[in-house]
Each structure stands twice: as C-alpha cells, then as structure tokens.
Amino acid sequence: MTHKLSIVTIVGRQNVGKSTLFNALIRSRKAIVDPRPGLTRDILSCSISHRGLQFSLVDTPGLDIRDTSELSRAILDNANRQLGTSTIIILLMEKPSPSPFDLDLIGIIRKQAKPTIIAVNKMDTAADLEHMVNFYEMGFNDILPLSAMRRINLDLLLDKIADLLPAREHVLQKPDIRIAIIGRPNSGKSTLLNAFMGYDRSVVSAIPGTTRDAVDDEFNYYGKRIQIIDTAGMRKKSRIQDSIDFYSVTRTKNAIRNADIAIHLIDATMGLTDTDKKISDEIVRQRAPTIIAINKWDLIPKNNKTFEEFREKLIFRFYKAADFPIISISAQKRVRIHKLIHTALELKERSSQRIETGKLNKLFENVQKKNRPPVLGNRLKILYGTQIGISPPVFKIWVNNPSLCTDSVKRFLEKHLQEMLNLKGVPIVLKIGKR
C-alpha cells in the first residue's frame, strides 16, 4: 500500500508506555493499556494533525520479546517491517536509565537512517528529571523528557515531529467506506485483512485471540478509499477472563458501531456456532449493513450443491441470515476477495439512498391491498410514510393505532421494504407515529 501521509512510528521496549503515549497523542483510547508487558501485538495507526500538517501515528509492540515462539517471531517481523516504512521514528525509553536492550535498539534504528526523536517517558515530577543525566551518557544532545500519563511535554513532542516532517502540505483523505471484520477467534479475520492489503499487515497465528486491539488500515480500490478494521475475536461472556478480553470486546463493538459495513466472518469448517449467533445479534443491534463471509471454503469437500446446502443450514439456525448477502471465500488463497469489496460498496450505496415519498407511500398502499399480515387493512391503517434518515435508512410511518404495530408486523414491513427497495443486507429502522 502507498501511504499518502508521513508515518511516525513509536518504538521501544515492552511496557515503557508506547500505547499510553499513542492514546495521549491521538486523544482516544484506541490502544489497550495494561501493566502487563507484551500486550500490544499488532501495528495500530491513526491519522492526526499538528500545526496544519497531518501524519499517521503508529504504535508498535515491544521489540524486546525474548521467547522464540512462532507468535513472537511474527510479532517482531511485523514490527521490524513497520520501521522500514516510517518517515520519523520516536524511540521511547523510561526512567531511571537506559537498559542494555535500549542500546541495542539504538543500533537497529541507526541502520534505518531515519529522522529519530529520543524520548524518556514517566518523567512525572521534578525529582524524576534528575535521572536524565543517565540518558545523556548515550551520546545524544537532544533528549525529550515527557509523561504520557500526565500529558507533560506532549505539545513539544508534536512540535518536534512537525519540524521533521517533509516540507509539504499533507492532505488527509477521508475513507469512502469503513469496513469492520467481525468474527470468532481464529476465524481468519487477520488473514482477510492481509488479503485486502496485499501484504502481512496484521499478525496471523493459529493461537486464538492473537489480535487484541482493533487494527485498521486503508487502501485504494478503483478510485475508492477503503478503510478495513480487523477486530479482536468476540467470545462468550463466560470466556471473558480479564480486563484485556473485556476491552477487546468493547473495541469490537465500537468498531461495528462506527463502520459503514460489517463483514461477519464464519469458519466453514466449524459452521455457525452459538458465538457466531451472538455476534450476529450484536451486529443486528448496532444496525450495521452486513455481509456474511463463509471463510476457509477451500477446506470443504464440494459439489454443485454444497454452497446452497450450507446456506440453507445457516438460515435454518439463524433466520436473520436470510437478510444478508452470503459469500463463500478463502482469505488465505484470496478467493472472491474482490467480490466482498464490490458487495460492500454496493451496500454502502444502497444504505445511503433516499426514497421519494410518493414511491414509498405507493409501496405501503400495495402492501395494505394484499391484506398481509391480516392485522393490516381492516384494523391497522398505514396513513402516511416518509424517509427521515440514511445509513441506515430510517422511515417513519403514521398509523391509526400504534399499539397494533407489534414486532411481527414491523418485521413484516421491514422485510417488504428490503425486498421492494433492493435493500438486502441493509437494516431498516421503522419509527411509528399516531396521527
């Protein structure tokens, strides 16, 4: 992916406060912060501006991971790749003095030949500043003491970043569509993000729960700016064991709420699980236009009836699935990835359309003439309807007796509107008023 914005990357050891600094600079709790080391695993980024210049700020995992597991190697490889794409590097250390690994890290950064800001975190009081002499022994003349937690010297840090940015105006292009990938742990969400990006943007591991934060990035697709958000796998409440799991699930819910489109990824080898049903319920509650993507389809023995049979079983277990486009994919082999993006763009367009009031009332007139369900026509009268919102479409109808608009009647009307207005996959909000 070609970045239009300069990239400013925060690097350092585990638990020196990189995620706290990241959150403080973007003024949002995007990165999960916890006293336990090694919490951040993926690359997090956010576009911010200072002094009229805009840049992408990036949070990375601690580079002093000691174990040699496959997951740790993947995390380190991803972080080291990020250094190569950086415009500016912020090397963050902490009091009271540099560690041996800090000195090793300085050597790694010097090989990058990138403009670098040396900063020391957790300088919360005047007494803490006495430790600065220990850091000047490394041979640097310009070292910035700061406190991410207390927001000390953050404006000075931003000034230093602005001074080092290329001397040109950066234009921040808002995404045309925001797509959140939702699913169970290990359903292939990070693999799908990497398939969209065309490179290993997110750490992929067979270990469930590898992704903890909501990881996002952008790419261009036929002139459209696409933002993809890879979320942590949503678990059953009984399996949310600590604050890390809780914040991961919270960020996933926020990602659904803020996305234009949700892709609910289902593992074809597992079928629809109870957790998947709860995820779908959450997506429906948030009223997100949705695509159901059946991943790992390449691992399923198939004939010409396999997909239709799978689809019928899915709808039998979760009847609301009939409201959504269902697409079989292989994220690992990048099968039907373009179809996912194309369908998402179509859903965004449908969700944003406005229906003429005359056309809308004609639809309500026709449905009442058919006298289905029975309560319509004789007892319940739809007097008038109009559209009052988009994304998702919001319709308000005035009736003779709102108490007759039961959930089943509203469901019938929503389904009818979806079918007649070509809004499959787009939730409809129906508001009832009395004349």
C-alpha positions as CSV (number, residue, x, y, z in Angstrom):
1,M,0.0,0.0,0.0
2,T,1.3,3.5,-0.8
3,H,0.8,5.8,2.2
4,K,-0.1,9.4,1.3
5,L,0.7,10.6,4.8
6,S,4.1,10.5,6.5
7,I,4.4,7.8,9.1
8,V,5.6,8.5,12.6
9,T,6.3,5.2,14.5
10,I,6.7,4.8,18.2
11,V,9.2,2.0,19.1
12,G,10.7,0.8,22.4
13,R,10.9,-2.0,24.9
14,Q,7.8,-3.6,26.4
15,N,5.9,-1.6,29.0
16,V,7.7,1.7,28.5
17,G,4.4,3.4,27.8
18,K,4.2,3.3,24.0
19,S,0.4,2.6,23.9
20,T,-0.2,5.2,26.6
21,L,1.7,7.8,24.5
22,F,-0.1,6.7,21.4
23,N,-3.5,7.2,23.1
24,A,-2.4,10.5,24.6
25,L,-1.3,11.9,21.2
26,I,-4.5,10.8,19.3
27,R,-6.7,11.7,22.3
28,S,-8.5,8.4,22.2
29,R,-8.2,5.1,24.0
30,K,-7.6,3.2,20.8
31,A,-4.8,1.0,22.1
32,I,-5.4,-1.3,25.1
33,V,-3.2,-0.3,28.0
34,D,-2.4,-2.7,30.8
35,P,0.6,-3.0,33.3
36,R,1.4,-6.5,31.9
37,P,4.2,-6.4,29.4
38,G,3.8,-7.6,25.8
39,L,0.1,-6.6,25.5
40,T,0.4,-4.9,22.1
41,R,0.8,-7.4,19.3
42,D,-0.3,-5.6,16.2
43,I,0.5,-2.4,14.4
44,L,-2.0,0.3,15.3
45,S,-2.3,3.6,13.4
46,C,-4.3,6.8,13.5
47,S,-4.1,10.0,11.4
48,I,-3.7,13.2,13.4
49,S,-2.7,16.8,12.6
50,H,-0.5,19.4,14.2
51,R,0.4,22.9,13.0
52,G,-1.6,22.3,9.8
53,L,0.4,19.1,9.0
54,Q,-1.2,15.7,9.0
55,F,0.6,12.4,9.6
56,S,-0.1,8.8,10.5
57,L,1.0,7.9,14.1
58,V,1.8,4.3,14.7
59,D,2.0,2.2,17.8
60,T,4.2,-1.0,17.7
61,P,4.8,-4.0,20.0
62,G,7.8,-4.0,22.4
63,L,10.8,-5.2,20.4
64,D,12.5,-7.0,23.4
65,I,10.3,-10.2,23.2
66,R,12.6,-12.9,24.5
67,D,10.8,-16.2,23.7
68,T,11.2,-17.9,20.4
69,S,7.6,-19.0,19.7
70,E,6.0,-18.7,16.3
71,L,3.7,-15.9,17.5
72,S,6.6,-13.9,19.0
73,R,8.6,-14.1,15.7
74,A,5.6,-13.0,13.7
75,I,5.1,-10.0,16.0
76,L,8.7,-9.0,15.8
77,D,8.8,-9.4,12.0
78,N,5.7,-7.2,11.6
79,A,7.2,-4.5,13.9
80,N,10.5,-4.5,12.1
81,R,8.8,-4.2,8.7
82,Q,7.0,-1.1,10.1
83,L,10.3,0.6,10.9
84,G,11.2,0.4,7.2
85,T,8.1,2.2,6.1
86,S,8.5,5.0,8.7
87,T,9.2,8.6,7.9
88,I,10.1,9.5,11.6
89,I,10.9,7.2,14.5
90,I,10.2,8.0,18.1
91,L,12.4,5.9,20.4
92,L,10.7,5.7,23.8
93,M,12.6,4.8,26.9
94,E,11.7,5.0,30.6
95,K,13.4,6.1,33.8
96,P,15.7,5.6,35.6
97,S,18.2,4.7,33.0
98,P,18.7,3.0,29.5
99,S,18.6,-0.8,29.6
100,P,21.1,-2.9,27.6
101,F,18.3,-3.5,25.1
102,D,17.8,0.2,24.6
103,L,21.4,0.4,23.4
104,D,20.8,-2.5,21.0
105,L,17.6,-0.8,19.8
106,I,19.5,2.4,19.1
107,G,21.9,0.4,16.8
108,I,18.9,-1.0,14.9
109,I,17.3,2.4,14.4
110,R,20.6,4.0,13.3
111,K,20.7,1.4,10.5
112,Q,17.3,2.7,9.3
113,A,18.9,6.2,8.7
114,K,15.5,7.8,9.6
115,P,14.9,11.1,11.5
116,T,14.6,10.0,15.1
117,I,13.3,11.6,18.3
118,I,14.7,10.2,21.5
119,A,12.2,10.5,24.4
120,V,12.1,9.3,28.0
121,N,8.7,8.5,29.5
122,K,7.3,8.5,33.0
123,M,9.0,11.8,34.0
124,D,6.1,12.8,36.2
125,T,7.8,15.0,38.7
126,A,10.7,17.4,39.0
127,A,12.6,14.7,41.0
128,D,12.3,12.3,38.1
129,L,14.2,14.8,35.9
130,E,17.4,14.0,37.9
131,H,17.5,10.7,36.0
132,M,18.0,12.5,32.7
133,V,21.8,12.5,33.2
134,N,21.8,8.7,32.8
135,F,20.3,9.1,29.3
136,Y,22.7,11.8,28.1
137,E,25.5,9.3,28.6
138,M,24.4,7.6,25.4
139,G,25.8,10.5,23.4
140,F,22.6,12.3,22.3
141,N,22.4,16.0,22.7
142,D,18.6,16.3,22.3
143,I,16.5,14.0,24.5
144,L,12.9,14.9,25.4
145,P,11.6,14.1,28.9
146,L,7.8,13.5,28.9
147,S,4.9,11.9,30.8
148,A,2.3,10.3,28.5
149,M,0.1,9.7,31.5
150,R,0.2,13.3,32.7
151,R,0.5,14.8,29.2
152,I,3.7,16.6,30.1
153,N,5.7,17.9,27.0
154,L,3.3,16.3,24.5
155,D,2.9,19.5,22.6
156,L,6.7,19.8,22.5
157,L,6.9,16.3,21.1
158,L,4.4,17.2,18.4
159,D,6.4,20.3,17.5
160,K,9.5,18.2,17.0
161,I,7.5,15.8,14.8
162,A,6.2,18.8,12.7
163,D,9.8,20.2,12.3
164,L,11.0,16.8,10.9
165,L,8.1,16.2,8.5
166,P,8.7,16.7,4.8
167,A,8.2,20.4,3.8
168,R,4.9,19.9,2.1
169,E,1.2,20.1,3.0
170,H,-0.3,16.7,3.8
171,V,-3.8,16.1,2.6
172,L,-5.9,13.7,4.7
173,Q,-8.3,11.8,2.5
174,K,-11.3,10.5,4.4
175,P,-12.2,6.9,3.5
176,D,-15.2,6.4,1.2
177,I,-16.2,3.4,3.2
178,R,-15.3,1.8,6.6
179,I,-15.5,-2.0,6.8
180,A,-15.2,-3.9,10.0
181,I,-14.3,-7.6,10.0
182,I,-16.1,-9.4,12.9
183,G,-16.0,-13.0,13.9
184,R,-15.0,-15.6,16.4
185,P,-11.3,-16.0,17.5
186,N,-9.3,-17.8,14.8
187,S,-12.0,-17.5,12.1
188,G,-9.4,-15.8,9.8
189,K,-10.0,-12.1,10.3
190,S,-6.4,-11.0,10.3
191,T,-5.8,-13.2,7.2
192,L,-8.6,-11.4,5.5
193,L,-7.2,-8.0,6.4
194,N,-3.8,-9.1,4.9
195,A,-5.6,-10.4,1.8
196,F,-7.2,-6.9,1.3
197,M,-3.9,-5.1,1.9
198,G,-1.8,-7.4,-0.3
199,Y,0.8,-7.9,2.4
200,D,1.2,-9.1,6.0
201,R,-0.3,-6.1,7.7
202,S,-1.6,-7.9,10.7
203,V,-0.1,-10.8,12.8
204,V,-1.6,-14.1,11.9
205,S,-1.3,-17.1,14.2
206,A,-3.2,-20.3,14.9
207,I,-3.4,-19.2,18.5
208,P,-6.9,-17.9,19.1
209,G,-7.0,-14.3,20.5
210,T,-3.8,-13.2,18.8
211,T,-5.5,-9.9,17.8
212,R,-6.4,-7.8,20.8
213,D,-6.8,-4.3,19.5
214,A,-8.9,-3.1,16.6
215,V,-6.3,-2.9,13.8
216,D,-7.1,-0.7,10.8
217,D,-5.5,0.4,7.6
218,E,-6.6,1.8,4.2
219,F,-6.1,1.1,0.5
220,N,-7.4,2.2,-2.8
221,Y,-9.9,0.2,-4.9
222,Y,-10.8,1.6,-8.3
223,G,-10.7,5.1,-7.1
224,K,-12.4,4.4,-3.7
225,R,-10.6,4.8,-0.4
226,I,-11.3,1.7,1.7
227,Q,-10.7,1.5,5.4
228,I,-10.5,-2.0,6.8
229,I,-10.8,-2.7,10.5
230,D,-9.6,-6.1,11.9
231,T,-11.2,-6.7,15.3
232,A,-10.4,-9.0,18.2
233,G,-12.4,-12.2,18.1
234,M,-15.6,-11.9,20.1
235,R,-16.0,-14.5,22.8
236,K,-18.8,-15.8,25.0
237,K,-19.2,-13.8,28.2
238,S,-18.2,-16.9,30.2
239,R,-14.8,-16.8,28.4
240,I,-14.1,-13.1,29.0
241,Q,-11.5,-13.8,31.7
242,D,-9.8,-10.5,32.4
243,S,-9.7,-6.8,31.5
244,I,-7.8,-7.4,28.3
245,D,-10.6,-9.6,26.9
246,F,-13.2,-7.1,28.1
247,Y,-11.6,-4.1,26.4
248,S,-11.0,-6.2,23.2
249,V,-14.7,-7.0,23.0
250,T,-15.6,-3.4,23.8
251,R,-13.4,-2.1,21.0
252,T,-15.0,-4.7,18.6
253,K,-18.5,-3.4,19.5
254,N,-17.3,0.2,18.9
255,A,-15.8,-0.9,15.5
256,I,-19.2,-2.3,14.5
257,R,-20.9,0.9,15.6
258,N,-18.5,3.2,13.6
259,A,-18.3,1.0,10.5
260,D,-20.3,1.6,7.3
261,I,-20.3,-2.2,6.6
262,A,-19.7,-5.3,8.8
263,I,-18.3,-8.5,7.4
264,H,-19.2,-11.3,9.7
265,L,-16.6,-14.0,9.1
266,I,-17.8,-17.6,9.7
267,D,-15.4,-20.5,9.7
268,A,-16.7,-23.0,7.1
269,T,-15.1,-25.9,8.9
270,M,-16.9,-25.1,12.2
271,G,-20.3,-23.9,10.8
272,L,-22.5,-21.5,12.7
273,T,-21.6,-21.7,16.4
274,D,-23.5,-20.2,19.3
275,T,-20.9,-17.5,19.5
276,D,-21.5,-16.6,15.8
277,K,-25.2,-16.2,16.6
278,K,-24.4,-13.8,19.4
279,I,-22.1,-11.9,17.1
280,S,-24.9,-11.6,14.6
281,D,-27.3,-10.5,17.3
282,E,-24.8,-7.7,18.2
283,I,-24.5,-6.6,14.5
284,V,-28.3,-6.5,14.2
285,R,-28.5,-4.5,17.4
286,Q,-26.0,-2.0,16.0
287,R,-28.0,-1.9,12.7
288,A,-24.9,-2.3,10.6
289,P,-25.3,-3.3,6.9
290,T,-23.8,-6.8,6.8
291,I,-22.1,-9.4,4.6
292,I,-21.8,-12.9,5.8
293,A,-18.5,-14.3,4.5
294,I,-18.0,-18.1,4.8
295,N,-14.2,-18.4,5.2
296,K,-11.9,-21.4,4.6
297,W,-14.2,-22.6,1.8
298,D,-11.2,-24.2,0.1
299,L,-11.1,-26.7,3.0
300,I,-14.6,-28.0,2.4
301,P,-15.3,-31.0,0.1
302,K,-17.7,-29.6,-2.5
303,N,-20.1,-30.4,-5.3
304,N,-22.5,-28.1,-7.1
305,K,-25.0,-28.2,-4.2
306,T,-22.6,-27.7,-1.3
307,F,-22.9,-23.9,-1.0
308,E,-26.7,-23.9,-1.2
309,E,-27.0,-26.6,1.4
310,F,-24.6,-24.7,3.7
311,R,-26.6,-21.5,3.2
312,E,-29.9,-23.3,4.0
313,K,-28.5,-24.8,7.2
314,L,-27.2,-21.3,8.1
315,I,-30.6,-19.7,7.7
316,F,-32.3,-22.6,9.5
317,R,-30.1,-22.0,12.6
318,F,-30.2,-18.2,12.3
319,Y,-33.2,-17.0,10.2
320,K,-31.9,-13.4,10.1
321,A,-29.1,-14.6,7.9
322,A,-31.6,-14.6,5.0
323,D,-31.5,-10.8,5.2
324,F,-27.8,-10.6,4.3
325,P,-25.6,-11.4,1.2
326,I,-23.8,-14.7,1.9
327,I,-20.5,-15.2,0.1
328,S,-18.1,-18.1,0.3
329,I,-14.4,-17.1,0.4
330,S,-10.9,-18.2,1.1
331,A,-8.9,-15.4,2.8
332,Q,-5.7,-17.4,2.7
333,K,-6.0,-18.0,-1.0
334,R,-7.7,-14.7,-1.8
335,V,-10.7,-16.3,-3.4
336,R,-13.7,-13.9,-4.0
337,I,-12.0,-11.1,-2.0
338,H,-12.8,-8.6,-4.8
339,K,-16.5,-9.7,-4.6
340,L,-16.5,-8.8,-0.9
341,I,-15.3,-5.3,-1.5
342,H,-17.7,-4.8,-4.5
343,T,-20.6,-6.0,-2.4
344,A,-19.6,-3.8,0.5
345,L,-19.6,-0.7,-1.8
346,E,-23.0,-1.7,-3.2
347,L,-24.4,-2.0,0.4
348,K,-23.0,1.4,1.3
349,E,-24.6,3.0,-1.8
350,R,-28.0,1.3,-1.0
351,S,-27.8,2.3,2.6
352,S,-27.2,6.0,1.6
353,Q,-30.1,6.3,-0.9
354,R,-33.2,8.3,-0.3
355,I,-36.6,7.1,-1.4
356,E,-39.1,9.5,-2.8
357,T,-42.1,9.9,-0.5
358,G,-44.6,9.2,-3.3
359,K,-42.9,5.9,-4.2
360,L,-42.7,4.9,-0.5
361,N,-46.4,5.5,0.1
362,K,-47.3,3.6,-3.1
363,L,-45.4,0.6,-1.6
364,F,-47.4,0.9,1.7
365,E,-50.6,1.2,-0.3
366,N,-49.9,-2.0,-2.2
367,V,-49.0,-4.0,0.9
368,Q,-52.3,-3.0,2.6
369,K,-54.2,-4.0,-0.5
370,K,-52.7,-7.5,-0.2
371,N,-54.0,-7.6,3.4
372,R,-50.9,-9.4,4.7
373,P,-50.4,-9.8,7.6
374,P,-54.1,-10.0,8.5
375,V,-53.9,-7.1,11.0
376,L,-53.2,-4.8,8.1
377,G,-56.1,-3.5,6.1
378,N,-59.0,-3.9,8.4
379,R,-57.7,-2.9,11.8
380,L,-54.3,-1.3,11.3
381,K,-54.2,1.5,8.7
382,I,-50.9,3.0,7.4
383,L,-51.9,6.6,6.7
384,Y,-48.6,8.1,5.5
385,G,-44.8,7.3,5.4
386,T,-41.6,9.2,4.7
387,Q,-37.9,8.7,5.0
388,I,-36.2,10.7,7.8
389,G,-32.6,9.3,7.7
390,I,-30.0,7.3,5.9
391,S,-27.1,4.9,6.7
392,P,-29.1,3.0,7.8
393,P,-32.4,4.1,6.2
394,V,-34.9,5.4,8.7
395,F,-38.6,5.5,7.8
396,K,-41.4,7.0,9.9
397,I,-45.0,5.9,9.3
398,W,-48.1,7.3,10.8
399,V,-50.9,4.8,11.6
400,N,-54.3,4.9,13.1
401,N,-53.4,2.7,16.2
402,P,-49.6,2.3,17.1
403,S,-50.4,-0.5,19.6
404,L,-51.3,-2.7,16.6
405,C,-47.7,-2.4,15.2
406,T,-46.3,-5.5,17.0
407,D,-42.8,-6.7,16.5
408,S,-44.1,-9.2,13.9
409,V,-45.9,-6.5,11.9
410,K,-42.8,-4.3,12.0
411,R,-40.7,-7.2,10.9
412,F,-43.1,-7.9,8.0
413,L,-42.9,-4.2,6.9
414,E,-39.1,-4.1,7.2
415,K,-38.8,-7.3,5.0
416,H,-41.2,-5.9,2.5
417,L,-39.3,-2.6,2.2
418,Q,-36.0,-4.5,1.9
419,E,-37.3,-6.6,-1.0
420,M,-39.1,-3.9,-2.8
421,L,-36.3,-1.3,-2.5
422,N,-33.4,-3.7,-3.1
423,L,-32.0,-3.2,0.4
424,K,-30.9,-6.8,1.1
425,G,-28.2,-6.7,3.7
426,V,-29.2,-3.1,4.8
427,P,-31.0,-2.8,8.1
428,I,-34.1,-0.7,8.2
429,V,-35.3,1.4,11.1
430,L,-39.0,1.8,11.3
431,K,-40.5,4.5,13.6
432,I,-44.2,4.6,14.3
433,G,-46.3,7.7,14.9
434,K,-50.0,8.3,15.5
435,R,-51.9,10.9,13.5
